[in-house]
Structures are given as structure tokens and as C-alpha cells.
Amino acid sequence: MDKDQAVGALILAVSLLGIAVYGWLLFFTNFAFLVLQLTGFVAVAGILAIIAWIGYTMATTPSPKAIAAENIGSELTESSEKREEGSG
């Protein structure tokens, strides 16, 4: 078994253990409502944190400089002229 397979087996075991513990907390303890509240909070907070990160990134990243159409045309002309000179 190589390292990746060992890590995969560990992830599988921890995930199955987590499912078992979560099920036990929900169905066999008096903390079911608290567990559901925490689960809902973590899920919503995680999604909103990702949205906040996207907003922060958009707000703090400078806009790219606009490229004028004339510049594009002249650059295309120059590059085609260079190609023609090189093939001649």
C-alpha cells in the first residue's frame, strides 16, 4: 500500500467514524436539537464566509487596464508584418 492509498484509507475511516458519531449524537442523546443547530450554523456560516471571501477579493483586486482598440489593431499589424519579414 503506497502513501496515497494509506491517506485515502485514513480519510475513509475518519469519515465513517464521523458519520457514526453524528448519528449517535442525533438519535441516542438528548443533544439532538443542539447538534442540528450547530450543523445548520456551520453550513450557513461556511457558505456565507465563501461569499464574503469572493466579495472581499473582488473589492480589493484592482481592475485591469482597458485596452484601446487602436492599440490592438496596431499590435496585430506589427506582428503580421514581423511574420511576413521572417518568412520572406
C-alpha positions in Angstrom: 0.0 0.0 0.0 1.5 3.3 -1.0 1.2 6.6 0.8 -1.8 7.9 -1.2 -3.7 4.7 -0.5 -2.9 4.9 3.2 -4.1 8.5 3.3 -7.2 7.5 1.5 -7.9 4.7 3.9 -7.4 7.0 6.8 -9.8 9.6 5.3 -12.4 6.8 4.8 -12.1 5.5 8.3 -12.3 9.0 9.9 -15.3 9.8 7.7 -17.2 6.6 8.7 -16.4 7.3 12.3 -17.7 10.8 11.9 -20.9 9.6 10.4 -21.3 7.1 13.3 -20.7 9.8 16.0 -23.0 12.2 14.3 -25.8 9.6 14.1 -25.3 8.6 17.7 -25.4 12.3 18.8 -28.6 12.8 16.8 -30.5 9.7 17.8 -29.2 8.4 21.1 -28.5 11.6 23.2 -30.5 14.5 24.5 -28.4 16.9 22.4 -30.1 16.3 19.0 -31.5 19.8 18.8 -28.2 21.4 19.7 -26.4 19.2 17.1 -28.9 20.2 14.4 -28.5 23.9 15.4 -24.7 23.6 15.2 -24.8 21.8 11.9 -27.1 24.4 10.4 -25.0 27.2 11.7 -21.7 25.8 10.4 -23.2 25.1 7.0 -24.7 28.6 6.6 -21.7 30.3 8.1 -19.4 28.3 5.7 -21.3 29.3 2.6 -21.6 33.0 3.7 -17.8 33.0 4.5 -17.1 31.8 1.0 -19.4 34.5 -0.4 -17.7 37.1 1.8 -14.2 36.0 0.6 -15.4 36.4 -3.0 -16.7 39.8 -2.3 -13.5 40.8 -0.5 -11.4 39.6 -3.4 -13.5 41.5 -5.9 -13.4 44.7 -3.8 -9.7 44.7 -3.2 -8.4 43.5 -6.6 -7.6 46.4 -8.9 -9.5 46.5 -12.2 -7.5 45.5 -15.3 -6.5 48.4 -17.5 -8.7 48.9 -20.6 -7.0 48.1 -23.9 -7.8 50.6 -26.6 -9.0 49.2 -29.9 -6.3 51.2 -31.8 -3.6 49.5 -29.8 -4.9 46.1 -30.6 -5.1 46.9 -34.3 -1.6 48.3 -34.4 -0.2 45.4 -32.5 -1.8 42.9 -34.9 -0.4 44.8 -37.8 3.1 44.8 -36.4 3.0 41.1 -35.6 1.8 40.2 -39.0 4.5 42.4 -40.6 7.1 40.7 -38.5 5.9 37.3 -39.6 6.0 38.3 -43.2 9.6 39.6 -42.9 10.6 36.3 -41.2 9.1 34.1 -43.9 10.5 36.1 -46.8 
